[in-house]
Amino acid sequence: MKERFVARRVLNIVMLLLVTLLGTLLLSMRYERYWDEQLVYLLLDAIFFAVLWFGLELLRARRGIASNRESTFRRVLIGYMLSWGILLAGSFLPEFLKPALLIAIVMGVFGTLEISVTVGIYVSSMLILISEGSMQELVFCCLMTLLGSMLAEAADRKSLALWYELILLSVSTAMPGLFYYLTYREARIAWLLFGALEGLVIDFLFLMFYPRLAALKNGEISNLLEDILDPAYPLAHELYNFSPADYAHAQRVSSLSARCAALVGADEAVCAAAGFYYRIGVMEGGAIAANGVRMAQKDCFPEAVIRIIGEYNGDLELPSTIESAIIHMVDAIVKKMEVFDAETIANSWNKDMVIYQTLNDFSAKGLYDRSGLSMNMFLKIREYLVHEEALV
């Protein structure tokens, strides 16, 4: 699939840069740094941002963000803004109580392990650099960032939740006291208490909010698929205004495709969404598949949906997934039935013959050979459509 310009993704990238520069300026003002020092800090921001941008694009290309190359980086931006907010608030805490662990967990929730480590280490390093902290404090923040990133990456495993809580509490309690001793060669019980208190707070936040945020993260694509099927969604509303008949056709293909997907164990949500927008390109005339892809990309649809739209009717590409094959079959039969209902008496024998002949011709031509659709799946879907009353 070709890369293309997406305004919303560029806007999020620009916002990431602005948040980075603003956060650094606020830290510089907090510690009353001279203008020449601030300029150097901003140049460091520019270098970091170039690396961050490259990393984000690499993850997007590899489907590492929301399993979707069409990602707009919106979730990453939200986590990034929260991280800078936590950092600025944490700058008022003592040296070994800086919230590096919490920042890493937040970025892990909204991003990935790579993003969490990169952002966590950079923002903590900038805080220590601008505040003229010690080498021990830098090591402390780096270790806490690594720990938080790893915990955030695997925290969706509920069976290990108790271990996460214990690890968070024990590390948060021990680390400040250990690094305080390494720095000042003096042991103080107060630092253990401070660390334990901070650990309890992070444990509480982790326990209360992480499962919900992780569920949102894991369900990002599912939520998007639900959104674009809402009748109030702008593109769906536009299709209805364009042609109520095409809108009704889209609804029938969407519903039947989802049922067929459930029958053979395919992705129902993808079939429902891609089935609805399968021939959205008809609104612009000409090449339906190419127009549909362009419209879907403009709205940042999930890549699985865009790929199926691009395989409309097998004009440009043959179906490459089971879901695409299902939608191709259903759309073809629905179109036949729409003509069938208008010109022929809708008796069962005629309907069955049309479905058998149409789908058997597709199979004989090898239209589904690349899709992974097995003969058993094909036969199940064919028989379901033959007996589906909604087609009449």
C-alpha positions in Angstrom: 0.0 0.0 0.0 1.3 3.4 -1.0 2.4 6.0 1.6 0.5 9.2 1.5 0.1 12.6 3.2 -2.3 12.5 6.2 -3.0 15.9 7.7 -4.0 14.6 11.1 -0.9 12.6 11.5 1.3 15.7 10.6 -0.7 17.8 13.0 0.0 15.3 15.8 3.7 15.3 14.9 3.8 19.1 15.1 2.0 19.0 18.5 4.6 16.5 19.8 7.3 19.0 18.8 5.5 21.9 20.4 5.0 20.0 23.7 8.7 19.1 23.7 9.8 22.7 23.3 7.2 24.1 25.7 8.1 21.5 28.4 11.8 22.3 28.1 11.2 26.0 28.3 9.0 25.6 31.4 11.7 23.5 33.0 14.3 26.2 32.1 12.2 28.9 33.7 11.6 26.7 36.7 15.4 26.5 37.3 16.1 30.0 36.1 18.5 29.1 33.3 20.2 31.7 31.1 19.0 32.3 27.5 22.0 30.7 25.9 21.5 27.5 28.0 17.9 27.5 27.0 18.9 27.7 23.3 21.2 24.7 23.7 18.3 22.7 25.4 16.0 23.5 22.5 18.6 22.3 20.0 18.8 19.1 22.0 15.0 18.9 21.8 15.3 19.2 18.0 17.7 16.3 17.8 15.6 14.2 20.1 12.5 15.0 18.2 14.0 14.0 14.9 14.9 10.6 16.4 11.5 10.2 18.0 9.7 11.1 14.7 11.9 8.5 12.9 11.0 5.9 15.5 7.3 6.6 15.3 7.3 6.3 11.5 9.3 3.1 11.7 6.8 1.6 14.2 3.9 2.8 12.1 5.3 1.2 8.9 5.8 -2.0 10.9 2.2 -1.8 12.2 3.7 -1.4 15.7 1.2 1.3 16.7 -2.4 0.1 17.0 -1.5 -2.6 14.4 -2.2 0.1 11.8 -0.1 2.0 9.3 -2.9 4.6 9.2 -2.2 5.6 12.8 -2.5 9.3 13.5 -0.3 9.2 16.6 -3.2 10.7 18.7 -2.8 8.3 21.6 1.0 8.8 21.6 0.4 12.6 21.8 -2.0 12.2 24.7 0.5 10.1 26.6 3.4 12.4 25.8 1.4 15.5 27.1 0.6 13.6 30.3 4.3 12.6 30.7 5.5 16.1 30.5 2.8 17.2 32.9 4.0 14.5 35.4 7.6 15.5 34.9 6.9 19.2 35.5 5.0 18.4 38.7 7.7 15.9 39.7 10.4 18.6 39.4 9.3 19.9 42.8 10.0 16.5 44.5 13.4 15.6 46.1 16.1 14.2 43.8 15.4 10.4 44.2 11.7 10.7 44.2 11.4 11.9 40.6 8.4 10.1 38.9 10.4 8.4 36.2 8.7 5.1 36.9 5.2 6.7 36.5 6.2 8.4 33.2 7.4 5.1 31.7 4.2 3.4 32.7 2.0 6.2 31.2 3.9 6.1 27.9 3.7 2.3 27.9 0.0 2.5 28.1 -0.4 5.1 25.3 2.4 3.9 23.1 4.8 0.9 23.0 7.8 -0.4 24.8 10.2 1.4 22.5 8.3 4.7 22.9 8.1 4.3 26.6 11.9 3.8 27.0 12.8 6.5 24.6 10.5 9.2 26.0 11.1 8.2 29.6 14.9 8.4 29.5 14.9 11.6 27.5 12.5 13.6 29.6 14.1 12.4 32.8 17.5 13.3 31.4 16.4 16.8 30.5 15.1 17.3 34.0 18.3 16.2 35.5 20.4 18.2 33.0 18.4 21.4 33.5 18.3 21.1 37.3 22.0 20.2 37.4 21.3 16.9 39.1 23.9 14.2 39.9 25.1 11.2 37.9 23.4 9.0 40.6 20.1 10.7 39.9 20.5 10.1 36.2 21.2 6.4 36.7 18.2 6.2 39.1 15.8 7.7 36.5 17.1 5.4 33.8 16.7 2.3 35.9 13.2 3.3 37.0 12.3 4.0 33.3 13.4 0.6 32.2 11.4 -1.1 35.0 8.3 0.9 34.3 8.4 0.3 30.6 8.7 -3.5 31.1 5.9 -3.6 33.6 3.6 -1.5 31.3 4.4 -3.9 28.4 3.2 -7.0 30.2 0.7 -5.6 32.8 -2.3 -6.8 30.8 -1.7 -10.3 32.1 -4.1 -10.3 35.0 -2.7 -13.6 36.5 0.5 -11.7 37.3 -1.1 -8.6 38.7 -0.1 -9.3 42.3 3.5 -9.7 41.3 3.4 -6.3 39.5 2.1 -4.7 42.6 4.7 -6.2 44.8 7.5 -5.3 42.4 6.4 -1.7 42.1 6.1 -1.3 45.9 9.4 -3.0 46.7 11.4 -1.1 44.0 9.8 2.2 44.8 10.7 1.7 48.5 14.2 0.5 48.1 15.6 2.5 45.2 15.5 6.1 46.7 17.2 4.9 49.9 19.9 3.0 48.0 20.8 5.9 45.7 20.7 8.4 48.6 23.3 6.2 50.4 25.4 6.0 47.2 25.4 9.7 46.9 25.9 10.8 50.5 27.2 7.7 52.2 24.5 8.1 54.8 21.5 5.8 55.5 18.2 7.5 56.4 15.0 5.7 57.3 13.0 8.8 56.0 14.0 8.0 52.4 12.6 4.5 52.8 9.4 5.9 54.1 9.2 8.5 51.3 9.9 5.8 48.7 7.3 3.5 50.2 4.7 6.3 50.1 5.5 7.0 46.5 5.3 3.3 45.7 1.9 3.1 47.4 0.6 6.0 45.3 1.9 4.5 42.0 0.5 1.1 43.0 -2.9 2.6 43.6 -2.8 4.5 40.3 -1.6 1.4 38.5 -4.3 -0.8 40.1 -7.1 1.6 39.5 -6.4 3.0 36.1 -4.0 0.8 34.1 -6.5 -2.0 33.3 -8.9 0.5 31.8 -6.3 2.3 29.8 -4.8 -0.9 28.6 -8.2 -2.0 27.5 -8.6 1.2 25.5 -5.2 0.6 24.0 -5.9 -2.9 23.0 -9.3 -2.0 21.7 -8.3 1.0 19.6 -8.9 -0.6 16.3 -12.1 -2.2 17.5 -13.4 1.2 18.7 -12.5 2.8 15.3 -14.4 0.0 13.5 -17.4 0.7 15.6 -17.2 4.5 15.1 -17.1 4.3 11.3 -20.2 2.1 11.3 -22.2 4.6 13.2 -25.0 6.0 11.0 -24.0 9.5 12.2 -20.4 9.0 11.0 -19.7 11.7 8.4 -18.8 9.4 5.5 -21.7 7.1 6.2 -24.1 10.1 6.3 -22.6 11.3 3.1 -23.2 8.0 1.4 -26.9 8.1 2.5 -27.3 11.6 1.1 -25.6 10.5 -2.1 -27.9 7.5 -2.7 -30.3 5.9 -0.2 -30.2 2.8 -2.5 -26.4 2.5 -2.2 -26.7 3.1 1.5 -29.2 0.2 1.9 -26.9 -2.0 -0.3 -24.0 -1.2 2.0 -26.0 -2.1 5.1 -27.0 -5.4 3.6 -23.4 -6.3 2.6 -22.1 -5.3 6.0 -24.7 -7.3 8.0 -24.4 -10.4 5.8 -20.6 -10.3 5.7 -20.4 -10.1 9.5 -22.6 -13.2 9.8 -20.6 -15.1 7.2 -17.4 -14.2 9.1 -18.8 -15.5 12.3 -19.7 -18.7 10.5 -16.2 -19.5 9.5 -14.2 -17.8 12.3 -13.1 -14.7 10.4 -13.0 -11.1 11.8 -16.6 -10.0 12.1 -15.8 -6.4 12.9 -13.6 -6.0 9.9 -16.1 -7.6 7.6 -18.9 -5.4 8.9 -16.9 -2.2 8.4 -15.3 -3.1 5.1 -18.5 -4.6 3.8 -20.3 -1.3 4.4 -17.6 0.8 2.7 -16.8 -1.8 0.1 -17.9 0.4 -2.8 -17.8 3.8 -1.3 -15.7 4.9 -4.3 -18.9 5.0 -6.3 -19.6 8.4 -4.9 -16.8 9.9 -7.0 -17.4 7.8 -10.1 -14.7 6.3 -12.3 -12.4 3.7 -10.7 -14.4 2.6 -7.6 -11.5 0.7 -5.9 -9.0 3.5 -6.3 -11.5 6.2 -5.2 -12.6 4.1 -2.3 -9.0 3.7 -1.0 -8.4 7.4 -1.3 -11.5 8.2 0.7 -10.8 5.6 3.3 -7.2 6.8 3.7 -8.3 10.4 4.1 -10.4 9.2 7.1 -7.6 7.1 8.5 -9.5 3.8 8.3 -7.8 0.7 9.7 -5.4 -0.8 7.1 -7.3 -4.1 6.9 -10.4 -2.2 5.8 -8.5 0.0 3.3 -6.9 -3.1 1.8 -10.3 -4.8 1.3 -11.8 -1.6 -0.3 -8.8 -1.6 -2.7 -9.7 -5.2 -3.7 -13.2 -4.2 -4.7 -14.7 -6.6 -7.2 -11.1 -7.9 -7.9 -10.6 -5.0 -10.3 -7.2 -3.9 -9.1 -6.2 -6.8 -6.8 -7.8 -10.2 -6.1 -9.0 -10.8 -2.5 -5.9 -11.3 -0.3 -7.7 -12.2 3.0 -10.5 -14.4 4.1 -12.5 -11.3 5.0 -12.0 -9.8 1.6 -13.2 -13.0 -0.1 -16.3 -13.1 2.1 -17.2 -9.5 1.2 -16.5 -10.1 -2.5 -18.9 -13.1 -2.4 -21.6 -11.3 -0.4 -21.5 -8.1 -2.4 -21.8 -10.0 -5.7 -24.8 -12.0 -4.5 -26.5 -8.9 -3.0 -26.1 -7.1 -6.4 -27.6 -10.1 -8.2 -30.5 -10.3 -5.8 -31.2 -6.6 -6.2 -31.6 -7.1 -9.9 -33.3 -10.4 -9.4 -36.0 -9.0 -7.1 -36.8 -6.3 -9.6 -37.1 -8.4 -12.8 -37.9 -11.9 -11.7 -40.4 -13.6 -9.5 -38.5 -14.3 -6.3 -39.0 -18.0 -5.9 -36.6 -20.2 -4.0 -35.5 -22.2 -7.1 -34.4 -19.1 -9.1 -32.6 -17.6 -6.1 -30.7 -20.8 -5.3 -29.6 -21.3 -8.9 -28.3 -17.7 -9.1 -26.3 -18.0 -6.0 -24.8 -21.5 -6.9 -23.9 -20.4 -10.4 -22.4 -17.1 -9.4 -20.2 -18.4 -6.6 -19.2 -21.5 -8.4 -18.0 -19.4 -11.3 -15.9 -17.2 -9.0 -14.4 -20.3 -7.4 -13.7 -21.9 -10.8 -11.9 -18.7 -11.9 -9.6 -18.9 -8.9 -10.6 -15.5 -7.5 -10.1 -16.7 -3.9 -6.9 -18.7 -4.3 -4.8 -16.0 -2.6 -7.3 -15.2 0.2 -6.7 -18.2 2.4 -10.4 -19.2 2.1 -10.6 -22.9 2.3 -13.1 -25.0 0.3 -14.9 -25.9 3.5 -15.3 -22.2 4.3 -16.5 -21.5 0.8 -19.1 -24.2 1.0 -20.4 -23.0 4.4 -20.8 -19.5 3.2 -22.4 -20.6 0.0 -25.0 -22.7 1.8 -25.6 -19.9 4.3 -26.4 -17.4 1.5 -28.6 -19.9 -0.3 -30.8 -20.3 2.9 -30.5 -16.6 4.0 -34.0 -15.1 3.8 -32.7 -11.5 4.0 -31.5 -11.9 0.4 -35.0 -12.2 -1.0 
